């Protein structure tokens, strides 16, 4: 299986290196493991650097529509203000979306609020789904789970089991961070 926690650690390290300190989280469905692991790891990694998540985690459908709506919630009733995005939770300089689809919708909505990605708000996705990161403006920084690798590794383990050397448990495979324009502005 892909290691979602390792991927989130890569994103946090990148955002902090880029000077981002006020991070919000937008996930998919709250009952799904990917949303929970990504959120929990984000919170732990921020805390290990003396930072806190801005506002509560936001959960919804895995859709561009939810990504757009979540940006409205992150920004709060005032929307974009003169000093940048603010809301009841305070200023936000990065939004970590739990999927590229969510992030693509979020980027669209930030632009509609008059905010520049990444200069005002850095945005990250997760999945490295080409159709989403290519269509996003700007192209998304994301985590590539290298989905071909779990299939390849499963085949290797199956062959080993057939040959009398079975493996047990869950093996987590490291993802990689793909840095693109959505995080490379001011910061």
C-alpha positions in Angstrom: 0.0 0.0 0.0 1.1 3.6 -0.5 2.4 5.2 2.7 0.1 8.2 3.1 1.8 9.3 6.3 5.2 9.5 4.5 3.6 11.5 1.7 2.1 14.0 4.2 5.5 14.4 6.0 7.0 15.3 2.6 4.4 18.0 2.0 4.8 19.5 5.5 8.6 19.6 5.1 8.2 21.4 1.8 5.7 23.9 3.0 7.7 24.8 6.1 10.9 25.2 3.9 8.9 27.6 1.7 8.0 29.7 4.8 4.4 28.6 5.2 3.2 28.6 8.8 -0.6 29.0 8.8 -1.9 25.8 7.2 -5.5 24.6 6.7 -6.6 21.1 5.8 -9.3 20.0 3.4 -10.0 16.3 3.2 -12.4 13.9 1.5 -14.9 11.8 3.5 -14.1 11.8 7.2 -14.7 8.1 7.6 -12.1 7.2 4.9 -8.6 6.1 6.0 -6.9 8.4 3.5 -8.5 11.5 4.9 -7.8 10.5 8.5 -4.2 9.4 8.1 -3.4 12.5 6.0 -5.0 14.8 8.5 -3.5 13.2 11.6 0.0 13.1 10.1 -0.3 16.8 9.0 -1.2 17.8 12.6 1.6 15.7 14.1 4.2 17.1 11.7 3.1 20.7 12.2 3.2 20.2 16.0 6.7 18.7 15.8 7.7 22.1 14.2 5.9 24.2 16.8 3.0 24.9 14.5 -0.7 24.3 14.7 -3.4 23.6 12.0 -5.4 26.8 11.3 -9.0 25.9 12.1 -10.7 22.5 12.2 -10.1 19.9 9.5 -12.8 20.2 6.8 -14.2 17.0 5.3 -16.6 16.4 2.4 -16.9 14.6 -0.9 -13.8 13.9 -3.0 -14.8 16.5 -5.6 -13.8 19.8 -7.1 -17.1 21.2 -5.9 -16.2 20.4 -2.3 -12.7 21.9 -2.8 -14.4 25.2 -3.9 -16.8 25.2 -1.0 -14.1 24.3 1.5 -12.1 27.4 0.4 -15.1 29.5 1.3 -15.2 27.9 4.8 -11.4 28.4 5.2 -11.6 32.1 4.3 -14.6 32.7 6.5 -17.5 35.1 6.1 -15.2 38.0 5.3 -13.7 36.1 2.3 -10.5 37.6 1.0 -9.5 40.7 2.9 -6.9 43.4 2.1 -4.3 41.6 4.2 -4.8 38.2 2.6 -7.2 35.4 3.4 -8.7 35.6 6.9 -11.5 34.0 8.6 -12.7 33.0 12.1 -9.7 30.7 12.3 -7.1 33.4 11.4 -4.9 34.0 8.5 -4.0 31.1 6.2 -0.9 31.0 3.9 -1.3 27.4 2.7 -4.1 24.9 2.2 -3.3 21.2 2.1 -5.9 19.3 0.1 -6.2 15.5 0.5 -6.5 15.0 -3.2 -5.6 16.8 -6.5 -9.3 17.0 -7.4 -10.1 18.9 -4.2 -7.0 21.1 -4.8 -8.0 21.9 -8.4 -11.4 23.2 -7.2 -9.8 25.0 -4.4 -7.4 26.8 -6.7 -10.3 27.9 -8.9 -12.1 29.3 -5.8 -9.1 31.1 -4.4 -8.7 32.9 -7.8 -12.4 33.8 -7.7 -11.7 35.4 -4.3 -8.9 37.5 -5.9 -6.2 35.5 -4.2 -3.0 34.4 -6.0 -1.8 30.9 -5.8 0.9 30.5 -4.5 1.8 34.1 -3.7 -1.1 34.6 -1.2 -1.9 31.0 -0.5 0.2 27.9 -1.4 -1.9 24.9 -2.4 -1.0 21.2 -2.3 -2.8 18.2 -3.6 -2.3 14.5 -3.2 -2.3 11.7 -5.8 -0.4 13.2 -8.7 -3.5 12.7 -10.9 -2.3 14.1 -14.2 -5.7 15.2 -15.5 -6.1 17.3 -12.3 -2.6 18.8 -11.8 -2.3 19.7 -15.5 -5.7 21.4 -15.6 -5.0 23.3 -12.4 -3.9 26.9 -12.6 -1.1 26.9 -11.5 0.0 23.3 -11.8 -0.2 21.5 -8.5 2.5 20.5 -6.1 1.4 17.0 -5.1 2.3 13.6 -3.7 2.8 10.9 -6.3 1.8 7.6 -4.7 3.5 5.8 -7.6 0.4 3.5 -7.9 2.2 1.2 -10.4 4.6 0.2 -7.6 2.0 -1.5 -5.3 0.8 -3.6 -8.2 4.3 -4.5 -9.1 5.2 -5.3 -5.5 2.1 -7.4 -5.1 3.1 -9.5 -8.1 6.6 -9.9 -6.6 5.1 -11.1 -3.3 2.7 -13.5 -5.0 5.5 -15.1 -7.0 7.5 -15.4 -3.8 4.5 -17.0 -2.0 4.0 -19.5 -4.9 7.7 -20.4 -4.6 7.2 -21.1 -0.8 8.3 -17.8 0.7 5.1 -16.1 1.8 5.1 -12.6 3.3 2.8 -11.4 6.0 1.4 -8.1 7.1 1.1 -4.8 5.2 4.0 -3.3 3.4 3.9 0.5 2.9 5.7 1.9 -0.1 7.2 5.4 -0.1 5.6 8.1 -2.3 7.5 11.0 -3.8 6.9 14.8 -3.6 6.3 16.4 -7.0 6.9 20.2 -6.7 5.1 22.4 -9.1 4.1 26.1 -9.3 1.3 26.0 -6.7 3.8 26.3 -3.9 6.8 28.1 -5.5 5.8 31.7 -5.1 6.5 34.1 -2.3 7.2 32.5 1.0 
